[in-house]
Amino acid sequence: MSKGKYNRRNFLLRVRDIQRIYTEYHDRGYSDTYIYKTHIYPTYKIGRTTFYNYLATPADRDLKELDERLQREKELQKRQLSMFEKENQF
């Protein structure tokens, strides 16, 4: 697996975590500014624009697609390796 796929996965996990925190406090009636200043910025050190961009990112969908793609690649790699193992056994 390439390094970029791990980076993308970690990014999406971070975005999903921020979205979860935001939803939790937003449902309780807290303002976006309060959530950002007291819960998001102290932990993640991101700007407000980045915070709003993260909220607009479809992290769950992208994470699911990435996991499916990684799973397909693992299966293809296993098939390829097993092909070579069979050749070496004969």
C-alpha positions in Angstrom: 0.0 0.0 0.0 1.2 3.4 -0.8 1.9 6.0 1.8 -0.7 8.4 0.4 -3.5 6.0 1.1 -2.6 5.9 4.8 -2.4 9.7 4.9 -5.8 10.0 3.2 -7.3 7.5 5.7 -5.9 9.3 8.7 -7.2 12.6 7.3 -10.7 11.2 6.9 -10.6 9.7 10.4 -9.6 13.1 11.8 -12.4 14.8 9.8 -14.9 12.2 11.0 -13.9 12.8 14.6 -14.2 16.6 14.3 -17.7 16.1 12.7 -18.7 13.8 15.6 -17.6 16.4 18.2 -19.4 19.1 16.3 -22.6 17.1 16.0 -22.6 16.2 19.6 -22.4 19.8 20.8 -24.5 21.3 18.1 -27.4 19.0 19.0 -27.2 20.3 22.5 -27.6 23.9 21.2 -24.1 25.2 21.4 -23.0 27.7 18.7 -20.4 26.9 16.0 -18.0 29.5 17.5 -18.2 28.0 21.0 -17.7 24.5 19.7 -14.7 25.7 17.6 -13.1 27.7 20.4 -13.6 25.3 23.3 -13.4 21.8 21.7 -11.9 21.8 18.2 -9.1 24.4 18.3 -7.4 23.4 21.5 -7.2 19.8 20.3 -6.6 20.0 16.6 -5.1 23.5 16.1 -6.9 24.1 12.8 -8.3 27.4 11.6 -12.0 28.3 11.3 -12.0 28.0 7.5 -10.4 24.5 7.8 -13.0 23.6 10.4 -15.9 24.6 8.1 -14.3 22.7 5.2 -14.0 19.6 7.4 -17.7 19.9 8.3 -18.5 20.0 4.5 -16.4 16.9 3.7 -18.3 13.6 3.2 -15.9 11.7 5.4 -18.0 8.6 6.0 -18.6 8.1 2.3 -15.0 8.7 1.3 -13.7 6.5 4.1 -16.0 3.7 3.1 -14.8 4.0 -0.6 -11.2 4.1 0.5 -11.6 1.0 2.7 -13.3 -0.9 -0.2 -10.5 0.1 -2.6 -7.8 -1.0 -0.1 -9.6 -4.3 0.4 -9.8 -4.9 -3.3 -6.1 -4.2 -3.7 -5.2 -6.6 -0.8 -7.2 -9.3 -2.5 -5.5 -8.7 -5.8 -2.1 -8.8 -4.1 -2.9 -12.0 -2.3 -4.0 -13.7 -5.6 -0.8 -12.5 -7.3 1.4 -13.8 -4.5 -0.3 -17.1 -4.3 0.3 -17.6 -8.0 4.0 -17.3 -7.5 3.9 -19.6 -4.5 2.3 -22.3 -6.6 5.0 -22.0 -9.2 7.7 -22.3 -6.6 6.1 -25.5 -5.1 6.4 -27.5 -8.3 
